[in-house]
Amino acid sequence: MPIPGAHKALSHLQKYKIPFILLTNGGGKHEPDRVAELSEKLQVPLDVSMFVQSHTPFANMVDGSRLGEGLRDKCVLVVGGDGDKCANVAAKYGFRNVVTPGDIFDAYPSIWPFANVFSPYYKTFAKPLPRSLDPSDPSKSLKIDSIFVFNDPRDWALDIQIILDLLLSSKGILGTLSSKNNNPDLPNRGFQQDEQPPIYFSNPDLWWAAEYHLPRLGQGGFREAFEGVWAAATGGPARGVELKKTIIGKPYHDTYEFAENRLNLHRESLFRGQEMNKLSEVFMVGDNPHSDIQGANEYRSPWGSSWTSLLVRTGVFSGGKPSCQPKLIVDDVWDAVRAGLMRSGWDAPS
């Protein structure tokens, strides 16, 4: 279903060359494919320069970014999404050595003995592993250098088991256990202190608005489930153990900074060759108080712009008192755009 007011709002912005981008905690598809879908659904011409998904910043990690070292030729585990779609997205980003939990299960079904019901599903997309698992000679075994949760996982149990195995391993070598685990003389009781792969989550949302009449659990639900298992396996905070992780997506600063940089680049392309004032105010329109609104309220721009949060009643939030207070609550996206334009000194569009 199209977002209420979205076609009218975006068409108006484009007509008057008012820069905007679409920033979503969704994902699971390559940006050009998702943009084509949205353009057709909203009946508004869009391009990838105006669009940021939850995992879009991962593309910068192919050659290295503030999130981590370059991983172009490293072996990365990509978790989440339908089939191998996210693995294919990662490959299009430039990652040359991508593995999924389905690939591992298809090669070694005993790694999670309760996943047999999913075996036919995994066989539709599983690819050969770059290395086998050889417990007798770890130097020849599959080694994972980084873990990316691209999108909402479908098989939580298998994914939790494989991620747990890797974070308890020695140097990311699947099928091993680190001798440093549970050492009270080491930081974090020795957990994640043995060159295990870093783990990145692209989306913190506990809830998201789907076709069902009530919000559904999202990637944030999976992360909370994994953290519960991690705490049970390691002793957790009660024993001074934390899960070392990186989370991006709304409401986190890195995602908002990435988005503002994308907005500035898009703005420059719209007015190429013309003198422009510095971007001074950005209006963040969203339906999720905990991600959209909290992120805009807390973001401090390195470029000096101010961000104003506008909450719409067309998604996760439908009424009542929001968990994070926006500057303004309106009915839909068109009302939000009208409010932003009027605040910026434009005449109120009808």
Order of alpha helices (4+ residues) and beta strands (2+ residues): alpha-beta-alpha-beta-beta-alpha-beta-alpha-alpha-beta-alpha-beta-beta-beta-alpha-beta-alpha-beta-alpha-beta-beta-alpha
